[in-house]
Amino acid sequence: MPDTGSSRLTDREKRLLFFLRQIGWGDVKIKVENGQPVVVYQTITNHKLTEEEEPGQHGSGTTGKCNA
């Protein structure tokens, strides 16, 4: 990993973290160039089916699609 000499996040890194926090749960494929995130190629949202959830409820940050 390239050493930038700074611990500050770049704008791309900040946007990636914001995007990841919005997903909440799922899988992401990221293209990185020169140590920086460039593109998010795929976002797959998954839902855990737990006994605590009532029918029709979805966890936070989901798209409403259930993969069962």
N, CA, C and O atoms as a Tinker XYZ file with bonds, in Angstrom:
   272  protein
     1  N      0.851000   -1.177000    0.000000    73     2
     2  CA     0.000000    0.000000    0.000000    64     1     3
     3  C      0.891000    1.233000    0.000000    63     2     4     5
     4  O      1.832000    1.326000    0.788000    81     3
     5  N      0.596000    2.174000   -0.879000    73     3     6
     6  CA     1.421000    3.376000   -0.937000    64     5     7
     7  C      1.328000    4.181000    0.354000    63     6     8     9
     8  O      0.255000    4.314000    0.942000    81     7
     9  N      2.466000    4.711000    0.783000    73     7    10
    10  CA     2.506000    5.533000    1.987000    64     9    11
    11  C      2.317000    6.979000    1.576000    63    10    12    13
    12  O      3.176000    7.553000    0.908000    81    11
    13  N      1.193000    7.577000    1.972000    73    11    14
    14  CA     0.919000    8.964000    1.609000    64    13    15
    15  C      1.556000    9.938000    2.580000    63    14    16    17
    16  O      1.620000   11.135000    2.299000    81    15
    17  N      2.035000    9.444000    3.735000    73    15    18
    18  CA     2.655000   10.317000    4.707000    64    17    19
    19  C      1.657000   11.110000    5.524000    63    18    20    21
    20  O      2.044000   11.981000    6.303000    81    19
    21  N      0.368000   10.817000    5.353000    73    19    22
    22  CA    -0.670000   11.543000    6.076000    64    21    23
    23  C     -1.749000   10.572000    6.512000    63    22    24    25
    24  O     -2.035000    9.597000    5.817000    81    23
    25  N     -2.354000   10.841000    7.673000    73    23    26
    26  CA    -3.426000    9.974000    8.149000    64    25    27
    27  C     -4.802000   10.542000    7.807000    63    26    28    29
    28  O     -5.812000    9.986000    8.237000    81    27
    29  N     -4.868000   11.623000    7.053000    73    27    30
    30  CA    -6.140000   12.214000    6.645000    64    29    31
    31  C     -6.766000   11.394000    5.526000    63    30    32    33
    32  O     -6.074000   10.859000    4.661000    81    31
    33  N     -8.083000   11.310000    5.565000    73    31    34
    34  CA    -8.807000   10.596000    4.520000    64    33    35
    35  C     -8.985000   11.486000    3.302000    63    34    36    37
    36  O     -9.223000   12.687000    3.423000    81    35
    37  N     -8.865000   10.874000    2.119000    73    35    38
    38  CA    -9.139000   11.618000    0.893000    64    37    39
    39  C    -10.648000   11.691000    0.688000    63    38    40    41
    40  O    -11.403000   10.999000    1.370000    81    39
    41  N    -11.086000   12.527000   -0.250000    73    39    42
    42  CA   -12.509000   12.633000   -0.549000    64    41    43
    43  C    -13.076000   11.292000   -1.017000    63    42    44    45
    44  O    -14.196000   10.934000   -0.650000    81    43
    45  N    -12.319000   10.553000   -1.816000    73    43    46
    46  CA   -12.781000    9.238000   -2.277000    64    45    47
    47  C    -12.966000    8.274000   -1.111000    63    46    48    49
    48  O    -13.949000    7.535000   -1.063000    81    47
    49  N    -12.034000    8.282000   -0.180000    73    47    50
    50  CA   -12.143000    7.412000    0.997000    64    49    51
    51  C    -13.348000    7.794000    1.852000    63    50    52    53
    52  O    -14.051000    6.921000    2.362000    81    51
    53  N    -13.586000    9.089000    2.009000    73    51    54
    54  CA   -14.750000    9.549000    2.770000    64    53    55
    55  C    -16.047000    9.120000    2.106000    63    54    56    57
    56  O    -16.976000    8.676000    2.781000    81    55
    57  N    -16.115000    9.254000    0.765000    73    55    58
    58  CA   -17.328000    8.837000    0.038000    64    57    59
    59  C    -17.539000    7.343000    0.143000    63    58    60    61
    60  O    -18.676000    6.889000    0.265000    81    59
    61  N    -16.456000    6.561000    0.098000    73    59    62
    62  CA   -16.569000    5.105000    0.229000    64    61    63
    63  C    -17.095000    4.733000    1.611000    63    62    64    65
    64  O    -17.989000    3.893000    1.719000    81    63
    65  N    -16.563000    5.339000    2.666000    73    63    66
    66  CA   -17.035000    5.056000    4.023000    64    65    67
    67  C    -18.503000    5.431000    4.188000    63    66    68    69
    68  O    -19.264000    4.688000    4.807000    81    67
    69  N    -18.908000    6.579000    3.641000    73    67    70
    70  CA   -20.307000    6.986000    3.705000    64    69    71
    71  C    -21.188000    5.949000    3.011000    63    70    72    73
    72  O    -22.222000    5.548000    3.544000    81    71
    73  N    -20.772000    5.518000    1.817000    73    71    74
    74  CA   -21.520000    4.515000    1.059000    64    73    75
    75  C    -21.645000    3.216000    1.856000    63    74    76    77
    76  O    -22.733000    2.647000    1.941000    81    75
    77  N    -20.548000    2.748000    2.435000    73    75    78
    78  CA   -20.565000    1.497000    3.200000    64    77    79
    79  C    -21.482000    1.594000    4.418000    63    78    80    81
    80  O    -22.169000    0.630000    4.755000    81    79
    81  N    -21.494000    2.726000    5.062000    73    79    82
    82  CA   -22.360000    2.910000    6.233000    64    81    83
    83  C    -23.823000    2.921000    5.845000    63    82    84    85
    84  O    -24.672000    2.514000    6.637000    81    83
    85  N    -24.140000    3.384000    4.626000    73    83    86
    86  CA   -25.524000    3.405000    4.169000    64    85    87
    87  C    -26.033000    1.999000    3.853000    63    86    88    89
    88  O    -27.225000    1.725000    3.991000    81    87
    89  N    -25.140000    1.116000    3.434000    73    87    90
    90  CA   -25.541000   -0.253000    3.097000    64    89    91
    91  C    -26.015000   -0.983000    4.346000    63    90    92    93
    92  O    -27.060000   -1.632000    4.326000    81    91
    93  N    -25.270000   -0.883000    5.412000    73    91    94
    94  CA   -25.635000   -1.565000    6.650000    64    93    95
    95  C    -25.244000   -3.030000    6.663000    63    94    96    97
    96  O    -24.637000   -3.497000    7.626000    81    95
    97  N    -25.584000   -3.770000    5.602000    73    95    98
    98  CA   -25.305000   -5.200000    5.559000    64    97    99
    99  C    -25.245000   -5.627000    4.106000    63    98   100   101
   100  O    -26.137000   -5.276000    3.333000    81    99
   101  N    -24.221000   -6.374000    3.707000    73    99   102
   102  CA   -24.135000   -6.863000    2.327000    64   101   103
   103  C    -22.703000   -7.078000    1.893000    63   102   104   105
   104  O    -21.779000   -7.051000    2.706000    81   103
   105  N    -22.534000   -7.291000    0.596000    73   103   106
   106  CA   -21.228000   -7.539000   -0.010000    64   105   107
   107  C    -20.939000   -6.438000   -1.023000    63   106   108   109
   108  O    -21.838000   -5.977000   -1.726000    81   107
   109  N    -19.670000   -6.021000   -1.090000    73   107   110
   110  CA   -19.274000   -4.948000   -1.999000    64   109   111
   111  C    -17.992000   -5.345000   -2.698000    63   110   112   113
   112  O    -17.096000   -5.917000   -2.077000    81   111
   113  N    -17.895000   -5.046000   -3.993000    73   111   114
   114  CA   -16.667000   -5.242000   -4.769000    64   113   115
   115  C    -16.169000   -3.852000   -5.163000    63   114   116   117
   116  O    -16.913000   -3.061000   -5.744000    81   115
   117  N    -14.899000   -3.558000   -4.841000    73   115   118
   118  CA   -14.349000   -2.216000   -5.047000    64   117   119
   119  C    -13.111000   -2.283000   -5.924000    63   118   120   121
   120  O    -12.250000   -3.140000   -5.721000    81   119
   121  N    -13.015000   -1.384000   -6.899000    73   119   122
   122  CA   -11.806000   -1.251000   -7.703000    64   121   123
   123  C    -10.926000   -0.202000   -7.042000    63   122   124   125
   124  O    -11.390000    0.885000   -6.701000    81   123
   125  N     -9.652000   -0.536000   -6.864000    73   123   126
   126  CA    -8.694000    0.365000   -6.222000    64   125   127
   127  C     -7.558000    0.643000   -7.194000    63   126   128   129
   128  O     -7.030000   -0.277000   -7.818000    81   127
   129  N     -7.182000    1.908000   -7.324000    73   127   130
   130  CA    -6.037000    2.306000   -8.147000    64   129   131
   131  C     -5.150000    3.224000   -7.314000    63   130   132   133
   132  O     -5.630000    4.182000   -6.708000    81   131
   133  N     -3.874000    2.931000   -7.289000    73   131   134
   134  CA    -2.897000    3.730000   -6.536000    64   133   135
   135  C     -3.313000    3.910000   -5.083000    63   134   136   137
   136  O     -3.129000    4.981000   -4.504000    81   135
   137  N     -3.877000    2.850000   -4.494000    73   135   138
   138  CA    -4.252000    2.892000   -3.091000    64   137   139
   139  C     -5.538000    3.636000   -2.787000    63   138   140   141
   140  O     -5.874000    3.839000   -1.620000    81   139
   141  N     -6.261000    4.045000   -3.815000    73   139   142
   142  CA    -7.497000    4.806000   -3.623000    64   141   143
   143  C     -8.681000    4.066000   -4.239000    63   142   144   145
   144  O     -8.560000    3.494000   -5.322000    81   143
   145  N     -9.843000    4.076000   -3.544000    73   143   146
   146  CA   -11.041000    3.471000   -4.125000    64   145   147
   147  C    -11.473000    4.274000   -5.350000    63   146   148   149
   148  O    -11.489000    5.505000   -5.324000    81   147
   149  N    -11.826000    3.560000   -6.429000    73   147   150
   150  CA   -12.196000    4.229000   -7.669000    64   149   151
   151  C    -13.659000    3.951000   -8.024000    63   150   152   153
   152  O    -14.407000    4.871000   -8.355000    81   151
   153  N    -14.063000    2.673000   -7.954000    73   151   154
   154  CA   -15.407000    2.288000   -8.376000    64   153   155
   155  C    -15.929000    1.199000   -7.458000    63   154   156   157
   156  O    -15.182000    0.304000   -7.063000    81   155
   157  N    -17.219000    1.271000   -7.112000    73   155   158
   158  CA   -17.906000    0.167000   -6.456000    64   157   159
   159  C    -18.644000   -0.554000   -7.569000    63   158   160   161
   160  O    -19.598000   -0.017000   -8.131000    81   159
   161  N    -18.207000   -1.781000   -7.895000    73   159   162
   162  CA   -18.774000   -2.523000   -9.010000    64   161   163
   163  C    -20.090000   -3.211000   -8.682000    63   162   164   165
   164  O    -21.019000   -3.191000   -9.490000    81   163
   165  N    -20.177000   -3.817000   -7.510000    73   163   166
   166  CA   -21.364000   -4.584000   -7.174000    64   165   167
   167  C    -21.762000   -4.296000   -5.739000    63   166   168   169
   168  O    -20.924000   -4.155000   -4.848000    81   167
   169  N    -23.059000   -4.216000   -5.548000    73   167   170
   170  CA   -23.588000   -4.157000   -4.198000    64   169   171
   171  C    -24.670000   -5.206000   -4.116000    63   170   172   173
   172  O    -25.638000   -5.177000   -4.876000    81   171
   173  N    -24.504000   -6.123000   -3.202000    73   171   174
   174  CA   -25.478000   -7.186000   -3.008000    64   173   175
   175  C    -26.008000   -7.053000   -1.594000    63   174   176   177
   176  O    -25.244000   -7.138000   -0.633000    81   175
   177  N    -27.306000   -6.846000   -1.459000    73   175   178
   178  CA   -27.895000   -6.713000   -0.139000    64   177   179
   179  C    -28.414000   -8.062000    0.311000    63   178   180   181
   180  O    -29.147000   -8.733000   -0.416000    81   179
   181  N    -28.032000   -8.452000    1.509000    73   179   182
   182  CA   -28.471000   -9.713000    2.091000    64   181   183
   183  C    -29.310000   -9.422000    3.320000    63   182   184   185
   184  O    -29.158000   -8.381000    3.961000    81   183
   185  N    -30.185000  -10.339000    3.637000    73   183   186
   186  CA   -31.001000  -10.205000    4.841000    64   185   187
   187  C    -30.813000  -11.435000    5.690000    63   186   188   189
   188  O    -30.955000  -12.562000    5.215000    81   187
   189  N    -30.492000  -11.216000    6.954000    73   187   190
   190  CA   -30.447000  -12.314000    7.906000    64   189   191
   191  C    -31.869000  -12.574000    8.365000    63   190   192   193
   192  O    -32.591000  -11.644000    8.727000    81   191
   193  N    -32.269000  -13.823000    8.350000    73   191   194
   194  CA   -33.589000  -14.177000    8.832000    64   193   195
   195  C    -33.436000  -14.651000   10.264000    63   194   196   197
   196  O    -32.878000  -15.717000   10.524000    81   195
   197  N    -33.939000  -13.849000   11.189000    73   195   198
   198  CA   -33.829000  -14.179000   12.605000    64   197   199
   199  C    -35.214000  -14.295000   13.211000    63   198   200   201
   200  O    -36.184000  -13.763000   12.671000    81   199
   201  N    -35.303000  -14.980000   14.317000    73   199   202
   202  CA   -36.592000  -15.174000   14.975000    64   201   203
   203  C    -37.097000  -13.894000   15.620000    63   202   204   205
   204  O    -38.293000  -13.779000   15.890000    81   203
   205  N    -36.214000  -12.921000   15.878000    73   203   206
   206  CA   -36.616000  -11.683000   16.521000    64   205   207
   207  C    -37.414000  -10.783000   15.588000    63   206   208   209
   208  O    -38.208000   -9.968000   16.058000    81   207
   209  N    -37.222000  -10.910000   14.268000    73   207   210
   210  CA   -37.907000  -10.044000   13.319000    64   209   211
   211  C    -39.343000  -10.499000   13.105000    63   210   212   213
   212  O    -39.622000  -11.693000   13.005000    81   211
   213  N    -40.243000   -9.535000   13.037000    73   211   214
   214  CA   -41.634000   -9.811000   12.716000    64   213   215
   215  C    -41.762000   -9.898000   11.193000    63   214   216   217
   216  O    -40.988000   -9.254000   10.485000    81   215
   217  N    -42.709000  -10.668000   10.671000    73   215   218
   218  CA   -42.917000  -10.709000    9.222000    64   217   219
   219  C    -43.173000   -9.305000    8.678000    63   218   220   221
   220  O    -43.937000   -8.534000    9.259000    81   219
   221  N    -42.523000   -8.983000    7.555000    73   219   222
   222  CA   -42.683000   -7.673000    6.956000    64   221   223
   223  C    -41.673000   -6.650000    7.441000    63   222   224   225
   224  O    -41.567000   -5.574000    6.852000    81   223
   225  N    -40.919000   -6.952000    8.508000    73   223   226
   226  CA   -39.893000   -6.033000    8.994000    64   225   227
   227  C    -38.601000   -6.291000    8.240000    63   226   228   229
   228  O    -38.306000   -7.423000    7.857000    81   227
   229  N    -37.847000   -5.244000    8.035000    73   227   230
   230  CA   -36.535000   -5.357000    7.404000    64   229   231
   231  C    -35.532000   -4.636000    8.278000    63   230   232   233
   232  O    -35.868000   -3.663000    8.953000    81   231
   233  N    -34.288000   -5.121000    8.265000    73   231   234
   234  CA   -33.238000   -4.468000    9.035000    64   233   235
   235  C    -32.899000   -3.118000    8.451000    63   234   236   237
   236  O    -33.333000   -2.799000    7.344000    81   235
   237  N    -32.135000   -2.319000    9.168000    73   235   238
   238  CA   -31.770000   -0.986000    8.698000    64   237   239
   239  C    -30.811000   -1.076000    7.524000    63   238   240   241
   240  O    -29.984000   -1.984000    7.441000    81   239
   241  N    -30.939000   -0.112000    6.615000    73   239   242
   242  CA   -30.035000   -0.034000    5.481000    64   241   243
   243  C    -30.296000   -1.051000    4.407000    63   242   244   245
   244  O    -29.378000   -1.383000    3.657000    81   243
   245  N    -31.513000   -1.569000    4.292000    73   243   246
   246  CA   -31.801000   -2.584000    3.295000    64   245   247
   247  C    -32.644000   -2.015000    2.169000    63   246   248   249
   248  O    -33.198000   -0.921000    2.282000    81   247
   249  N    -32.734000   -2.765000    1.087000    73   247   250
   250  CA   -33.513000   -2.320000   -0.063000    64   249   251
   251  C    -34.891000   -2.943000   -0.081000    63   250   252   253
   252  O    -35.688000   -2.618000   -0.961000    81   251
   253  N    -35.205000   -3.823000    0.851000    73   251   254
   254  CA   -36.513000   -4.449000    0.884000    64   253   255
   255  C    -36.573000   -5.749000    0.120000    63   254   256   257
   256  O    -37.634000   -6.370000    0.060000    81   255
   257  N    -35.477000   -6.182000   -0.465000    73   255   258
   258  CA   -35.424000   -7.437000   -1.188000    64   257   259
   259  C    -34.954000   -8.519000   -0.247000    63   258   260   261
   260  O    -33.994000   -8.323000    0.497000    81   259
   261  N    -35.612000   -9.650000   -0.270000    73   259   262
   262  CA   -35.210000  -10.766000    0.570000    64   261   263
   263  C    -34.627000  -11.869000   -0.286000    63   262   264   265
   264  O    -35.246000  -12.291000   -1.263000    81   263
   265  N    -33.456000  -12.335000    0.064000    73   263   266
   266  CA   -32.813000  -13.444000   -0.624000    64   265   267
   267  C    -32.987000  -14.681000    0.226000    63   266   268   269
   268  O    -32.181000  -14.929000    1.123000    81   267
   269  N    -34.009000  -15.454000   -0.030000    73   267   270
   270  CA   -34.261000  -16.641000    0.777000    64   269   271
   271  C    -34.141000  -17.892000   -0.057000    63   270   272
   272  O    -34.322000  -18.996000    0.457000    81   271
